[in-house]
Amino acid sequence: MTLEAAAGKNVVSHVGKSYSIVAHQIARELVTRCPEIAEATCLLVSRIGSPVETPQVVELQIQTRNGIAIETLREPAEAIARECLRRVTELSRLLLDRASVESPAAWPGVLLF
């Protein structure tokens, strides 16, 4: 989830573009790697002066399947979020080397207006 438009931003100096992509990756990885998770949303909030891989806020909103307790998924969810955030610095290089990492039009559940 993001309030930033990913298009047209300087990926090196504009953390909103990177966070937009990484938040989507975190949510997708949660649903893909944890069969107990039906839906996931990730919100990342940056802090001026902090390294890009350590956001001020990482909020994961998770809906489980079959009434599974959310507490049982805390550790794997946090591990997935940390793993994706560790790769955020690689994202700048990938976006500079290629025009895009993945098309938002290919993201499941995204409505383009």
N, C-alpha and C positions, 0 to 999 in steps of 0.2 A: 504494500500500500504506500502511496506516495502523494504528496501535494505538489511535487515538482514534475515538470515536463522533462522527459529524458532527452528529447531532441534539442539540438542546438546549443548544448551547454559544454563548456570546457571541462573535459573529464579530469584533467589534472588538478584544476583549482576549484571546481564546483562539485562538492561532495554529494549534492542532491542527485546528480545523474548516477553516480556510483551506487548510492543508497537505494535508488529506485530499482536498479537491476538486482542488487544483492538481496533486498527485501523479497523480491519475487522469487529468487533462487532459494532462499531460506524456506519460504512457504511451500514451494514445489518439492523440495527435498523432504520436508516434514511429512507431506502426504505420500510421497513415493516410498520413503524408507520405513515409515511406521504405519503398518496396516491398520492399527487401532485408531488412526486419525482420519476423520472423514473430510474435514476442511481446516485450512490454516490461513491466517493472515499475519503478516509481520509489519511492524512499524519501527522505523529507525529514525532517531533524532540525533543530529550532530551537535557537537560543542565546539565553539570557536577556540582554537589553540590546542585541541586534543588530537591525537593521531586518528586518522580516518578509520582504523580498525578497532577503535574503542569508542563507540558512540555513547552519548549521554544516556540514551534510553533505547532498549531493545524490548519491544512489547510483542509477545506472541499470543495471538488469540486462536485457540484450538477447540474444535468441536470433535468429540470422540464418537466412536461407533459403539452401539450396544451398551451405553451407560458406563463405559470404562472410566474409572476415576482418573482425573487429570493428573493427580500427583504421581501416578505410576509412569507418566510420560515426561516428567520434569527433566530428569537427567538426559535421556536421549535427545529431547528437544533442545536443551541448552547446548549439548555437544554439537548438534547439527548447526545451530546458529553460530557458535564459535568457529567451527570449521569454515563456514561460508565467509565469515568476517575476516578470517586470516587471509583469505584469497582476494580480498577487496583491493589490495595494492597491485595485484597482478592484473586486475580488471582494467586499470588505466592503460597499461601497455597493450592489452588485447584490443581495446577500443581504438587506440592510436594506430595499431598495425592493420586493423580491419575496420570497415565502416561501422559494423555493428556486431554484437555478440549473438543476439537472437532478435527476431522481429516480434514486436509486441502483438502483431496480428496473429502470430502463432501461439500466443499464450492462451491456454484454456481458461474459459470463464471471463475473458476480457471483452467488453463491448466497446467498439470504436464508434465514436459519434462524428 
